[in-house]
Amino acid sequence: MTLSAITIHRFLLRAALAAGNVFAWVLVFHALYFSGETLTGALIATVLAYAAAQLIAFFLTPLSGMNLANGTQRSILYATFALSVSFVWLAAASTGVFGAGAENIWVGIVGFACLQGVYRAFYWIPYRASQGARHQQQTNYLFEVFLTLMPLSASIIIVGAVGGAWMLLVGCATLAFASSIALIGIRESYEPYLWNYEDTMRALVSEDSRDMLTKSMLQGLQGAALLFAWPIAVFILFDWSYMLLGAVMSLTLILTLVGKRLLRGTLSIMGLQYSAPIHSTLAASSWVMRLLIFSPVSVVLADVVYHMGEPTRHIGLDQSAYEQAADSAHYIDHTTALKEMGYALGRLLLCGALILLALYASAIVALAGAIALSAVASLVSIFRHSPAKALAI
């Protein structure tokens, strides 16, 4: 695989995800509410669709691992095609292609969720892609700055034009499809995956995998809270404003890009760059701050504190990019598949908590509960599972 081809593919794909993935789920939630659902009903339906995507990813991941014997490039191609079609499918629903009223909305949502699950199951980041991304992050911050502006650009498209949601989704689909073209320049590689489906499931629940599975579930839970529950909460609390949501997300990532470098230097001077209490304080306090938000500034502050406290990912600022590489610096192997399945289980756990709290309390209480649960997961993850060197900011 050539670095340039990998870099182009990852850049285009990350641009599509940064602009579309979060906003797509917010658009689903908004469409359900606009169709006549209550706030609680719209949230529960959106969570169920998101959970369906995670279930599909969970059960397809062993099959995806077995398919790696036919070539990593082919699996990535399947995944990016599924991602592209998922955005097109949701865009088609936004124009009423599948019928009138609720039927059109549900066909669009179900199709989108299923295709998102296929994408998550079949997308793998090979070792050299991870190394290329590490090099890119260390040498070209302009590359990262461009990606931080994608959420703001997405919000401008949504509110600034008639059919803005359709334009955004089609644009994201185009970027995802273009990323697959770069795969032509990537030499095929074949990764060994010797387990069958039953072996994978058996290994997942084995005692040897218990610590790794717990860690992955905690990270998956936090990722779902950050990329799914939290954007919906911000969207609701700030008058259903796409522009404000996009501005907050972009400003957060830009400040994080600068703040991480300053914090890294300061902690290095003090000899605290590997301090678990420092990391846990930043991570947990950011979730507590989210429970106390009262202005866009406080939202940005909470998000910046969270990202600054997160260990270095070497893949970029966006959480979705990290979640696609379970090992973050290893060859694709059986452990990677188990980690991806653990991520899916963690997201499903958060979905279950959201649904229960929404049913027995309210949508706002459910979102607050998800944030509180993520604070606990963050503390447990850092203190119990993070080796010293992995804590470097």
PEJOVEN-V689685 format. One record per pair of residues at least 6 apart in sequence whose ideal C-beta (glycine too) atoms are under 7 Angstrom apart, sorted by the first residue. I is the first residue (numbers start at 0). J is the second residue. D is the distance in Angstrom with one decimal. If there is no record, write none. Layout:
BEGIN
i=I j=J d=D
i=I j=J d=D
END
This chain:
BEGIN
i=0 j=125 d=6.7
i=0 j=127 d=4.9
i=0 j=185 d=4.7
i=0 j=186 d=5.2
i=0 j=188 d=6.6
i=1 j=184 d=5.8
i=1 j=185 d=6.8
i=2 j=131 d=4.7
i=4 j=181 d=5.3
i=4 j=184 d=3.4
i=4 j=185 d=4.7
i=5 j=127 d=6.4
i=5 j=128 d=4.7
i=5 j=131 d=4.7
i=5 j=185 d=6.3
i=6 j=131 d=5.6
i=6 j=135 d=5.9
i=7 j=181 d=4.2
i=8 j=178 d=4.9
i=8 j=181 d=3.9
i=8 j=182 d=6.1
i=9 j=128 d=6.3
i=9 j=132 d=6.0
i=10 j=142 d=7.0
i=11 j=174 d=5.2
i=11 j=177 d=5.2
i=11 j=178 d=3.7
i=11 j=181 d=6.7
i=12 j=79 d=6.5
i=12 j=175 d=6.3
i=12 j=178 d=4.2
i=13 j=146 d=5.8
i=13 j=315 d=6.5
i=13 j=317 d=6.3
i=13 j=320 d=5.5
i=14 j=146 d=6.3
i=14 j=149 d=5.7
i=14 j=174 d=5.3
i=15 j=171 d=4.5
i=15 j=174 d=3.8
i=15 j=175 d=4.4
i=15 j=178 d=6.9
i=16 j=317 d=7.0
i=16 j=319 d=5.0
i=17 j=146 d=5.3
i=17 j=149 d=3.8
i=17 j=150 d=6.3
i=17 j=317 d=5.6
i=18 j=149 d=4.3
i=18 j=150 d=6.8
i=18 j=152 d=6.3
i=18 j=153 d=4.2
i=18 j=167 d=6.8
i=18 j=171 d=5.5
i=19 j=86 d=5.9
i=19 j=153 d=6.7
i=19 j=167 d=6.4
i=19 j=168 d=6.5
i=19 j=171 d=3.3
i=20 j=319 d=6.0
i=21 j=226 d=5.8
i=21 j=230 d=4.9
i=22 j=153 d=5.2
i=22 j=157 d=6.9
i=22 j=167 d=6.5
i=23 j=86 d=7.0
i=23 j=89 d=6.1
i=23 j=168 d=6.9
i=24 j=45 d=6.5
i=24 j=49 d=6.5
i=24 j=227 d=5.9
i=25 j=230 d=5.7
i=25 j=231 d=6.0
i=25 j=234 d=5.3
i=25 j=244 d=7.0
i=26 j=164 d=5.5
i=27 j=45 d=5.4
i=27 j=48 d=6.4
i=27 j=108 d=5.5
i=28 j=41 d=5.6
i=28 j=42 d=6.7
i=28 j=45 d=4.3
i=28 j=231 d=5.6
i=30 j=104 d=5.6
i=31 j=41 d=4.0
i=31 j=44 d=5.1
i=31 j=45 d=6.2
i=31 j=104 d=6.7
i=32 j=38 d=6.5
i=32 j=41 d=4.0
i=34 j=101 d=5.9
i=34 j=104 d=5.6
i=36 j=44 d=6.5
i=38 j=362 d=4.6
i=39 j=357 d=5.1
i=39 j=361 d=6.2
i=39 j=362 d=4.6
i=42 j=357 d=5.5
i=42 j=362 d=4.4
i=42 j=365 d=6.5
i=43 j=354 d=5.7
i=43 j=357 d=5.2
i=46 j=350 d=5.1
i=46 j=353 d=4.9
i=46 j=354 d=5.6
i=48 j=108 d=5.1
i=48 j=112 d=4.3
i=49 j=112 d=6.9
i=49 j=227 d=5.9
i=49 j=350 d=6.2
i=50 j=347 d=5.8
i=50 j=350 d=4.0
i=51 j=112 d=4.7
i=51 j=116 d=6.9
i=52 j=112 d=4.4
i=52 j=115 d=4.3
i=52 j=116 d=4.1
i=52 j=119 d=6.9
i=53 j=116 d=6.9
i=53 j=343 d=4.6
i=53 j=346 d=4.6
i=53 j=347 d=5.1
i=54 j=347 d=6.9
i=55 j=113 d=6.0
i=55 j=116 d=2.8
i=55 j=117 d=6.5
i=55 j=120 d=6.8
i=56 j=116 d=4.6
i=56 j=119 d=3.8
i=56 j=120 d=4.6
i=56 j=343 d=4.9
i=57 j=340 d=5.4
i=57 j=343 d=4.0
i=57 j=344 d=6.7
i=59 j=116 d=6.8
i=59 j=117 d=6.5
i=59 j=120 d=3.6
i=60 j=120 d=4.9
i=60 j=336 d=5.5
i=60 j=339 d=5.2
i=60 j=340 d=5.2
i=61 j=196 d=4.8
i=61 j=199 d=3.9
i=61 j=200 d=6.9
i=61 j=336 d=6.6
i=62 j=196 d=6.8
i=63 j=74 d=6.2
i=63 j=120 d=4.7
i=63 j=121 d=4.7
i=64 j=192 d=4.4
i=64 j=199 d=6.8
i=64 j=336 d=4.3
i=65 j=192 d=5.7
i=65 j=195 d=7.0
i=66 j=74 d=5.7
i=67 j=74 d=6.0
i=67 j=190 d=4.3
i=67 j=192 d=4.9
i=67 j=331 d=6.4
i=68 j=189 d=6.2
i=68 j=192 d=6.3
i=70 j=187 d=4.8
i=70 j=189 d=5.9
i=71 j=123 d=6.2
i=71 j=125 d=5.4
i=71 j=188 d=4.9
i=71 j=190 d=5.7
i=71 j=331 d=6.9
i=72 j=182 d=5.6
i=72 j=185 d=5.6
i=72 j=187 d=4.7
i=74 j=121 d=5.1
i=74 j=123 d=6.0
i=75 j=122 d=6.2
i=75 j=123 d=6.5
i=75 j=182 d=6.2
i=76 j=179 d=5.6
i=76 j=182 d=5.7
i=77 j=121 d=4.7
i=78 j=118 d=4.9
i=78 j=121 d=3.9
i=78 j=122 d=3.6
i=79 j=175 d=5.5
i=79 j=178 d=5.6
i=79 j=179 d=4.3
i=80 j=179 d=6.3
i=81 j=114 d=4.9
i=81 j=117 d=4.2
i=81 j=118 d=4.4
i=81 j=121 d=6.9
i=82 j=118 d=4.2
i=82 j=175 d=4.6
i=83 j=172 d=4.6
i=83 j=175 d=4.0
i=83 j=176 d=4.3
i=84 j=114 d=5.6
i=85 j=111 d=5.1
i=85 j=114 d=3.5
i=85 j=115 d=5.2
i=85 j=118 d=6.6
i=86 j=168 d=4.6
i=86 j=171 d=4.7
i=86 j=172 d=3.8
i=86 j=175 d=6.7
i=87 j=169 d=6.8
i=87 j=172 d=4.6
i=88 j=107 d=6.3
i=88 j=110 d=4.4
i=88 j=111 d=5.4
i=88 j=114 d=6.3
i=89 j=107 d=5.5
i=89 j=111 d=4.4
i=89 j=168 d=5.4
i=90 j=165 d=4.9
i=90 j=168 d=3.7
i=90 j=169 d=5.1
i=90 j=172 d=7.0
i=91 j=97 d=6.9
i=91 j=107 d=6.8
i=92 j=103 d=5.7
i=92 j=104 d=6.4
i=92 j=106 d=6.5
i=92 j=107 d=2.2
i=93 j=164 d=5.2
i=93 j=165 d=5.0
i=93 j=168 d=6.9
i=94 j=165 d=5.9
i=95 j=103 d=5.4
i=97 j=103 d=4.4
i=97 j=106 d=4.0
i=97 j=107 d=6.1
i=122 j=323 d=5.7
i=123 j=331 d=5.3
i=124 j=323 d=5.6
i=124 j=324 d=4.1
i=125 j=188 d=6.2
i=125 j=331 d=6.2
i=126 j=329 d=6.6
i=126 j=330 d=4.7
i=129 j=314 d=6.8
i=129 j=324 d=5.6
i=129 j=327 d=6.3
i=129 j=328 d=5.5
i=132 j=313 d=6.8
i=132 j=314 d=4.8
i=132 j=315 d=6.4
i=133 j=313 d=4.2
i=135 j=142 d=5.9
i=136 j=143 d=6.5
i=136 j=313 d=6.3
i=136 j=315 d=5.8
i=140 j=256 d=6.5
i=143 j=256 d=5.9
i=143 j=315 d=6.1
i=143 j=316 d=5.9
i=144 j=253 d=6.8
i=144 j=256 d=6.6
i=146 j=315 d=6.9
i=146 j=317 d=6.7
i=147 j=249 d=5.5
i=147 j=252 d=3.7
i=147 j=253 d=4.9
i=147 j=256 d=6.5
i=147 j=316 d=6.7
i=148 j=249 d=5.5
i=150 j=245 d=4.6
i=150 j=248 d=3.8
i=150 j=249 d=4.8
i=151 j=245 d=4.5
i=151 j=246 d=5.6
i=151 j=249 d=3.8
i=153 j=167 d=5.4
i=153 j=245 d=5.7
i=154 j=241 d=4.6
i=154 j=242 d=4.8
i=154 j=244 d=6.2
i=154 j=245 d=2.5
i=154 j=246 d=6.8
i=156 j=163 d=5.1
i=156 j=166 d=5.5
i=156 j=167 d=4.7
i=157 j=163 d=4.1
i=157 j=164 d=5.6
i=157 j=167 d=5.6
i=157 j=241 d=4.6
i=158 j=241 d=5.3
i=158 j=242 d=5.3
i=160 j=166 d=6.0
i=190 j=330 d=6.9
i=190 j=331 d=4.4
i=192 j=333 d=6.6
i=194 j=202 d=6.8
i=194 j=333 d=5.8
i=199 j=336 d=6.3
i=202 j=208 d=5.9
i=202 j=333 d=6.9
i=202 j=337 d=6.3
i=203 j=212 d=6.6
i=203 j=337 d=5.5
i=203 j=340 d=5.9
i=208 j=337 d=5.8
i=211 j=334 d=6.9
i=211 j=337 d=6.5
i=211 j=338 d=6.6
i=212 j=337 d=6.8
i=212 j=341 d=4.8
i=214 j=380 d=6.5
i=214 j=384 d=4.2
i=215 j=338 d=4.6
i=215 j=341 d=2.6
i=215 j=342 d=5.4
i=215 j=345 d=6.6
i=216 j=341 d=5.0
i=216 j=344 d=5.1
i=216 j=345 d=3.7
i=216 j=348 d=6.5
i=217 j=345 d=6.3
i=217 j=376 d=4.6
i=217 j=379 d=6.0
i=217 j=380 d=4.2
i=218 j=342 d=6.5
i=218 j=345 d=6.4
i=218 j=380 d=6.4
i=219 j=341 d=6.3
i=219 j=342 d=3.6
i=219 j=343 d=6.5
i=219 j=344 d=6.6
i=219 j=345 d=2.6
i=219 j=346 d=4.9
i=220 j=345 d=4.0
i=220 j=346 d=6.8
i=220 j=348 d=5.6
i=220 j=349 d=4.8
i=220 j=372 d=6.9
i=220 j=373 d=6.4
i=220 j=376 d=4.9
i=221 j=373 d=5.1
i=221 j=376 d=5.4
i=221 j=377 d=5.9
i=222 j=318 d=5.6
i=222 j=322 d=5.2
i=222 j=342 d=6.9
i=222 j=346 d=7.0
i=223 j=345 d=6.9
i=223 j=346 d=4.0
i=223 j=349 d=4.5
i=224 j=349 d=5.9
i=224 j=369 d=5.3
i=224 j=370 d=6.4
i=224 j=373 d=3.9
i=225 j=318 d=5.5
i=226 j=318 d=5.9
i=226 j=319 d=6.2
i=228 j=349 d=6.9
i=228 j=353 d=6.5
i=228 j=366 d=5.6
i=228 j=369 d=4.3
i=229 j=289 d=6.8
i=229 j=370 d=6.9
i=230 j=244 d=6.3
i=231 j=366 d=6.7
i=232 j=366 d=4.2
i=233 j=244 d=5.6
i=233 j=247 d=6.3
i=233 j=298 d=5.8
i=234 j=244 d=5.3
i=236 j=292 d=6.7
i=237 j=243 d=4.8
i=237 j=295 d=6.6
i=243 j=295 d=6.0
i=247 j=295 d=5.6
i=247 j=298 d=5.1
i=247 j=299 d=5.7
i=250 j=299 d=5.3
i=251 j=299 d=5.2
i=251 j=302 d=3.9
i=251 j=303 d=5.7
i=251 j=306 d=7.0
i=252 j=316 d=5.2
i=254 j=299 d=6.9
i=254 j=303 d=4.9
i=255 j=303 d=5.4
i=255 j=306 d=4.0
i=255 j=307 d=6.2
i=255 j=316 d=6.0
i=256 j=316 d=6.3
i=258 j=303 d=5.9
i=258 j=307 d=5.1
i=259 j=307 d=5.6
i=259 j=392 d=6.1
i=262 j=307 d=5.3
i=262 j=392 d=5.8
i=263 j=272 d=6.7
i=263 j=392 d=4.9
i=266 j=272 d=4.4
i=266 j=277 d=6.8
i=266 j=392 d=6.4
i=271 j=277 d=5.5
i=272 j=391 d=5.5
i=272 j=392 d=6.3
i=273 j=387 d=4.5
i=273 j=388 d=6.7
i=273 j=390 d=5.0
i=273 j=391 d=6.3
i=275 j=381 d=5.9
i=275 j=382 d=5.9
i=275 j=385 d=6.7
i=275 j=390 d=6.3
i=278 j=308 d=5.3
i=278 j=310 d=7.0
i=278 j=381 d=5.2
i=278 j=390 d=5.2
i=279 j=378 d=5.4
i=279 j=381 d=4.5
i=279 j=382 d=6.0
i=281 j=304 d=5.6
i=281 j=307 d=6.1
i=281 j=308 d=2.7
i=282 j=305 d=6.3
i=282 j=308 d=4.4
i=282 j=309 d=6.9
i=282 j=377 d=4.2
i=282 j=381 d=6.2
i=283 j=374 d=5.1
i=283 j=377 d=5.5
i=283 j=378 d=5.0
i=284 j=304 d=6.3
i=285 j=301 d=5.1
i=285 j=304 d=4.1
i=285 j=305 d=3.5
i=285 j=308 d=6.6
i=286 j=370 d=5.5
i=286 j=373 d=5.3
i=286 j=374 d=3.4
i=286 j=377 d=6.3
i=287 j=374 d=6.0
i=288 j=297 d=6.8
i=288 j=300 d=6.6
i=288 j=301 d=3.8
i=288 j=304 d=6.6
i=289 j=301 d=4.8
i=289 j=370 d=4.9
i=290 j=367 d=5.9
i=290 j=370 d=5.8
i=290 j=371 d=6.7
i=292 j=298 d=5.3
i=292 j=301 d=6.6
i=306 j=316 d=6.8
i=307 j=392 d=6.8
i=310 j=385 d=6.7
i=310 j=389 d=5.4
i=310 j=390 d=5.3
i=310 j=391 d=6.4
i=310 j=392 d=6.9
i=311 j=391 d=5.4
i=311 j=392 d=6.2
i=312 j=321 d=4.4
i=312 j=327 d=6.6
i=313 j=327 d=6.6
i=313 j=328 d=6.8
i=314 j=320 d=4.8
i=314 j=321 d=5.2
i=314 j=324 d=6.0
i=314 j=327 d=6.7
i=321 j=327 d=6.9
i=322 j=342 d=6.2
i=325 j=335 d=4.7
i=325 j=338 d=3.5
i=325 j=339 d=5.0
i=325 j=342 d=6.9
i=326 j=334 d=7.0
i=326 j=335 d=4.9
i=326 j=338 d=6.9
i=329 j=335 d=7.0
i=349 j=369 d=5.8
i=349 j=372 d=6.8
i=352 j=368 d=6.1
i=352 j=369 d=6.1
i=352 j=372 d=5.7
i=353 j=365 d=4.9
i=353 j=369 d=5.4
i=356 j=364 d=5.6
i=356 j=365 d=3.7
i=356 j=368 d=4.5
i=357 j=365 d=3.9
END
